[in-house]
Amino acid sequence: MFIAFFSCLVLFPAGADMPLKGEVREIIDDFNGFEFREADEKLSSFDKAYPHSFYTPFLHSYKQYWRFLLAPYHESVAEELQRKVEETIDLCEREEFDSSGEAKLIKGCAYVFLSALIFEGGRPLASLKWLNKGIQEVKSLETDPELKGDVAFILGSYQLYRVIRDTDKALALLETARKEGVYFTALARLVTARIYQRGQEDAEKSLPIYRELNREYPNNPLVSYYLAKNLQMTRQYRESIETFEKTLSIINFDPPPLEMLCLIHFSSGQIYENVVRSGRDAAREYLAAYKLADRAVEETTWFIPWSSLHLGMVYAKMNDRETALQWLNKVEKNDDRRAWEKAARLIRDLSP
């Protein structure tokens, strides 16, 4: 199937069929499932067997990409991802890989990862530059029968960025990646589900995709979290709560994905407050989100005023006026003006 190219051409001459596709796919699948220990052991053996392969740094970058999706604001994760991506690109550009379709494919995907990294860093135009470079690398491979499925994932990522509101072409390309790809089928399914999840009217379409991914990769916290949110959107609240709880049980990373943890507790609080009508459970979840929020992590600061506001609302509903006022008075105007205005009105209502 795939043809492997290495710098040690005497041992692995160009044109020789190598058993790399299965090994690389197996490691990627372990990373999809967040089976990092098993994947790292296999990757270590792979590195020893093929010390000059461009797949090695790419597999490291693939692992870091999943960690980056969980916590894009952590500098250490972003820096390690960038280092491995640049190492992948450098190896793919070596002269002996010039005619390798696989090298072009892997290099193109590395540029997609780099583009995502730069986009999250607040530079969308610069990220498009690297995404374009990825497209240039793989464009000639569109008709390659063995590579076109994975090429479609890269082209679909570009199309989604270029025309955010018109997703039909991106979805068609991602469908090709899902059906015919070798390496990026899980990512293609995840991106497809996320496209559908953007709109309430399409949330039902994403649910079977998330369920399928969750069955295949039960220890992937990102998949589990998106499934829980999708269940919440489609008003399947009991299962949503159960899935949020399951997600919490499988998040064991350092550094922790604080934004996701806050979102899980805050979303659970909303269900308990507005659907289950359990004030104690809602207060517990809002308090957890409040305590996890860190002013040093910009993505989590929103949860400080809004968790305080909802704690005040919940305690007011439970007729605990004193505790309600304590939480409402914690909401500061500089944190979030809208939350502060809501809190101010509630304070007036509760004041004697």
C-alpha positions in Angstrom: 0.0 0.0 0.0 2.0 2.9 1.2 5.7 3.1 0.2 8.2 4.0 2.9 11.2 6.2 2.3 14.1 6.5 4.7 17.5 8.0 4.8 18.9 4.5 5.3 18.2 3.6 1.6 20.5 0.7 1.5 18.3 -1.2 4.1 15.1 0.3 2.8 15.4 1.1 -0.9 12.8 3.4 -2.5 10.0 1.4 -3.9 10.1 -1.3 -1.3 6.8 -2.2 0.3 7.2 -1.7 4.1 4.9 -2.6 7.0 4.9 1.0 8.1 1.3 1.9 7.4 -0.1 -0.6 10.0 2.4 0.5 12.6 1.9 4.2 12.2 -1.9 3.8 12.1 -1.8 1.7 15.3 0.1 4.3 17.1 -2.2 7.1 15.9 -5.2 5.1 16.9 -3.7 4.7 20.4 -3.3 8.4 20.6 -6.8 8.9 19.4 -7.9 6.8 22.4 -5.6 8.7 24.8 -3.8 5.4 25.5 -0.6 7.4 25.8 1.4 4.9 27.8 0.8 2.1 25.2 1.4 4.5 22.3 4.6 5.9 23.8 6.0 2.4 24.2 5.2 1.5 20.6 6.6 4.9 19.4 9.8 4.2 21.3 10.2 0.9 19.5 9.3 2.5 16.2 12.0 5.2 16.7 14.6 2.5 17.4 13.6 0.6 14.3 13.4 3.6 12.0 15.6 6.3 13.5 15.5 8.6 10.5 11.8 8.3 9.6 9.8 11.5 9.3 6.9 9.6 10.9 8.6 9.6 14.3 8.4 13.4 15.0 5.0 13.5 13.3 3.7 10.9 15.7 5.0 12.9 18.6 3.3 16.0 17.1 0.1 14.1 16.7 0.1 13.2 20.4 0.8 16.9 21.3 -2.0 18.0 19.0 -4.6 16.1 21.0 -3.2 17.6 24.2 -3.3 21.0 22.5 -7.0 20.6 21.6 -7.7 20.0 25.3 -5.7 23.0 26.6 -4.5 25.3 23.8 -3.6 28.1 26.3 -0.9 26.1 28.1 2.4 27.4 26.8 4.3 24.1 27.5 1.9 22.1 25.4 1.9 24.6 22.6 5.7 24.9 22.6 6.2 21.1 22.5 3.7 20.8 19.6 5.5 23.5 17.6 8.9 21.9 18.2 7.7 18.5 17.0 5.9 20.0 14.0 9.0 21.9 12.9 11.1 18.8 13.3 8.6 16.9 11.1 8.7 19.6 8.4 12.5 19.7 8.5 12.8 15.9 8.0 10.2 15.8 5.2 12.2 18.5 3.4 15.3 16.3 3.2 16.5 15.6 -0.3 15.9 11.9 -0.2 12.2 12.4 0.5 11.6 14.8 -2.5 9.6 12.2 -4.5 7.8 10.7 -1.5 4.0 11.2 -1.5 3.9 10.2 2.1 6.3 12.9 3.1 4.2 15.5 1.3 1.1 14.2 3.1 2.7 14.2 6.5 4.3 17.6 5.9 0.9 19.0 4.8 -0.8 17.7 8.0 2.1 19.2 10.0 1.3 22.6 8.5 -2.4 22.1 9.5 -1.3 21.6 13.1 1.0 24.6 12.9 -1.9 26.7 11.5 -4.1 25.7 14.4 -1.4 26.6 16.9 -0.9 30.0 15.4 -4.7 30.6 15.1 -5.2 29.9 18.8 -2.3 32.3 19.5 -4.4 35.1 18.1 -3.0 35.4 14.6 -5.6 34.2 12.2 -4.1 35.7 9.0 -0.7 34.2 9.8 -2.4 30.8 10.4 -3.9 30.9 6.9 -0.5 31.3 5.4 0.6 28.0 6.9 -2.7 26.3 6.0 -2.1 27.4 2.4 1.4 25.8 2.5 -0.2 22.6 3.6 -2.6 22.7 0.7 0.4 23.3 -1.7 2.1 20.2 -0.3 -0.8 17.8 -0.9 -2.6 19.3 -3.9 -0.8 17.0 -6.3 -1.9 14.0 -4.3 -5.7 14.5 -4.7 -5.9 11.7 -7.2 -3.5 9.3 -5.6 -5.7 6.2 -4.8 -3.8 5.4 -1.6 -3.4 9.0 -0.3 -6.5 10.8 -1.4 -8.5 10.0 1.7 -6.1 11.6 4.1 -5.4 14.4 1.6 -9.2 15.2 1.8 -8.9 15.8 5.5 -6.3 18.6 4.9 -8.3 20.1 2.0 -11.5 19.9 4.1 -9.7 21.8 7.0 -8.7 24.5 4.5 -12.2 24.8 3.0 -13.7 25.1 6.4 -11.4 27.9 7.3 -11.8 29.7 4.0 -15.6 29.6 3.8 -16.9 29.3 7.4 -20.6 29.7 6.7 -20.7 27.5 3.6 -19.7 24.1 4.9 -21.0 21.8 2.2 -17.7 21.4 0.4 -15.8 21.0 3.6 -18.3 18.3 4.7 -18.0 16.5 1.4 -14.2 16.4 1.7 -14.3 15.3 5.3 -16.7 12.5 4.3 -14.1 11.3 1.8 -11.5 11.4 4.6 -13.8 9.4 6.9 -14.5 6.7 4.3 -11.1 6.4 2.5 -8.5 7.9 4.9 -5.9 5.8 6.7 -4.5 8.1 9.4 -7.0 11.0 9.9 -10.4 9.3 10.0 -10.9 10.1 13.7 -10.0 13.7 13.3 -12.2 14.0 10.2 -15.2 12.6 12.1 -14.6 14.9 15.1 -14.4 18.0 12.8 -17.6 16.9 11.0 -19.5 16.5 14.3 -18.2 19.9 15.4 -19.5 21.5 12.2 -23.0 20.1 12.8 -22.9 21.0 16.5 -22.4 24.7 15.7 -26.2 25.0 15.1 -28.9 23.8 17.3 -30.9 22.6 14.2 -28.0 20.3 13.2 -27.1 19.0 16.7 -29.0 15.8 16.1 -26.7 15.0 13.1 -23.6 15.2 15.2 -24.9 12.9 18.0 -24.4 9.5 16.2 -20.9 10.6 15.2 -20.0 11.4 18.8 -21.5 8.2 20.0 -19.5 6.2 17.5 -16.2 8.0 18.5 -17.0 7.5 22.2 -17.5 3.8 21.7 -14.2 3.5 19.8 -12.2 5.8 22.2 -13.9 5.7 25.6 -10.9 7.3 27.3 -10.7 10.3 25.0 -11.9 13.2 27.2 -12.5 15.6 24.3 -14.8 13.2 22.6 -16.6 12.5 25.8 -17.0 16.2 26.6 -18.4 17.1 23.2 -20.8 14.1 23.5 -22.0 15.5 26.8 -22.5 19.0 25.4 -24.4 17.5 22.4 -26.7 15.6 24.7 -27.3 18.8 26.6 -28.1 20.6 23.4 -30.6 17.9 22.4 -32.2 17.9 25.8 -31.1 14.5 26.9 -30.1 15.8 30.3 -29.8 12.7 32.4 -27.3 11.1 30.0 -25.6 14.5 29.6 -24.9 14.6 33.3 -23.7 11.0 33.4 -21.3 11.8 30.4 -20.0 14.9 32.1 -19.2 12.9 35.2 -17.5 10.2 33.1 -15.4 12.9 31.3 -14.2 14.2 34.7 -13.1 10.7 35.6 -10.8 10.3 32.6 -9.1 13.7 32.7 -5.8 13.0 34.3 -3.3 15.4 32.7 -0.7 17.8 33.8 -1.2 20.6 33.2 -4.9 20.2 33.6 -7.3 21.5 31.0 -8.9 24.2 33.2 -11.3 25.7 30.7 -12.8 22.3 30.0 -13.1 21.5 33.7 -14.8 24.8 34.3 -17.2 24.2 31.4 -18.1 20.7 32.6 -19.0 21.9 36.1 -20.8 25.1 34.9 -22.8 23.1 32.3 -23.7 20.5 34.9 -24.8 23.4 37.2 -27.1 24.7 34.5 -28.8 21.4 34.1 -29.2 20.9 37.9 -30.5 24.5 38.3 -32.9 24.8 35.3 -34.0 21.2 34.5 -33.5 18.9 37.5 -34.3 21.8 39.9 -31.8 20.6 42.5 -30.3 23.7 44.2 -27.8 21.8 46.2 -26.4 19.9 43.2 -26.3 23.1 41.1 -24.5 25.0 43.9 -21.9 22.2 44.2 -21.2 22.4 40.4 -21.1 26.2 40.2 -18.8 26.3 43.2 -16.4 23.8 41.6 -16.3 26.0 38.4 -15.6 29.1 40.6 -12.8 27.4 42.5 -11.1 26.1 39.3 -11.2 29.4 37.5 -7.9 31.2 37.4 -7.4 34.8 36.6 -4.0 33.9 35.2 -5.7 31.8 32.6 -7.8 34.2 30.5 -10.0 31.5 29.1 -11.3 30.7 32.6 -11.9 34.2 34.0 -15.4 34.3 32.6 -16.4 31.6 35.1 -15.6 33.8 38.2 -18.4 36.3 37.7 -20.9 34.0 36.2 -20.4 31.2 38.7 -20.8 33.8 41.5 -24.0 35.1 39.9 -25.5 31.7 39.5 -24.6 30.7 43.0 -26.4 33.8 44.2 -29.4 32.9 42.1 -29.5 29.3 43.3 -29.2 30.3 47.0 -31.9 32.9 46.5 -34.2 30.2 45.2 -33.4 28.1 48.2 -34.4 31.1 50.4 -30.9 31.5 51.8 -30.8 35.2 51.4 -27.5 35.8 53.3 -25.5 33.3 51.3 -27.1 34.6 48.1 -26.0 38.1 48.8 -22.5 37.0 49.7 -22.1 35.5 46.2 -23.9 38.3 44.3 -21.6 40.8 45.9 -18.6 38.9 44.6 -19.6 39.8 41.0 -17.4 42.7 39.9 -18.1 45.1 37.1 -14.7 44.8 35.6 -15.0 41.1 35.3 -18.2 41.1 33.3 -20.6 44.0 33.0 -23.6 41.9 32.0 -23.2 39.6 35.0 -22.6 42.5 37.3 -25.8 44.2 36.1 -27.8 41.0 36.7 -26.2 40.7 40.2 -27.0 44.3 41.0 -30.7 43.8 40.2 -30.9 40.7 42.3 -29.2 42.5 45.2 -31.8 45.2 45.0 -34.6 42.6 45.0 -33.1 40.8 48.0 -32.4 43.9 50.0 -34.9 44.7 52.8 
